[in-house]
Amino acid sequence: DVTGRPIGMIGVGQDITARKQVEQEKSRVAQELQTFIDTANAPIFGCDALGLVNEWNNKSVEITGYSREEVMGKNLVDVYISPDFRESVKLVFDDALNFKYTAN
């Protein structure tokens, strides 16, 4: 009104049910995949483009004796590959990052 007091209100609403359902499904799938990786009967590890470990499953722990906490964020080749094999393993990783596939 003329004195500055509100006399009404305008609001906008939006139904975000579908978006929330998609987010929940993505979260469920991500958890399912993480469980699959963690409980796999084979070592599964991941490295980022710099060679830093960003995934280390339970079988990797069992086989190597290195805990997940010990390896996460460390350079896999520089820290955990013996000097005799570092160059060849680094070449394989570099090829993989460049989408060149090699058979072992």
N, C-alpha and C positions, 0 to 999 in steps of 0.2 A: 504494500500500500504506500501511500505518500509519506508515511513515517518511517519506512524502511523495514517494516516487519513483513516476513514472508506471508503470502496469501495462498500459495499453491506450491506444487512440486511436480517436476517432470522426471521420469525415470525410464531407463531402457533395460530390458532383460534379454538374455539370450540363453537358449537351452544348450548346455555343453555336455549333455549326457553321452552323446556319441563319441565326442572327443575323449571323455574320461574312460569310456569303455575301450577305446583303441589304446590309450595309455596303459590301462590295466593289462590288456592282452600283450602288449609289448613287454611289459615288466614280467609277466608270467612266462613268456617264451624265453626271455633273457635268463631268468632263473633256472628254467628247465635246461637250457644249453649249458649254463655254468655247472649244474649238477652232473650233466653228462660228461663234461670235461673233467670235473673233479673225481668222478668215480670210474673213469675209463680204465680198462685193463692194459693200457699202453701209456707210455710217457707222452704227455702233450705239453709243449711249452710254446710261448710266443715271444717275439721280439719286435720292437718298433723299428722305424727306418734307421735309427742310430745304433741298432743292435742291443738296445737295453731290454732286459727281460720284463715282459708285462703280463705273462701268464706262466704258471708252473703248477701242474696238477699233482695230485697225491702220488701217482705212480712215479712221477719224476723225483719226488721227495724220496720215495722208497728205494729207487734204483741208485740215485746219486748220493743220498745222505744229506743233501742240502735242503734246508727248509725253504718254504715259500718266502718267508721274511728275509732270509739271507740273500736270495737271488734277485728279488724284485728291484728293478731300477739299475741293476748292475749290467755291465757289458758282458754278454755271454761269452763271446770269443776271447776277449782280453783276459777275463777273470777265470773262466771255467774250462777252457779248452787248453790242453797241454801245448807247450811251445812248438812241438814237432808237427802239430796238426793245425795250428792257428791260420796259417796262410791259405791252406786248401779249404778249410771250413769258411773262412771269410769270403773266398771266391764264390762258394756255393750260395752263401747268404746274399752277396752282391748280385749274383745272377738272378736269384729269386726276387729280389727287390726290383729288378729290371725286367721281370716277367720272362726270363729265360729259364726253361725247365731242363733239369738234368736228371739222368737216371743214376742210381747208385750201384 
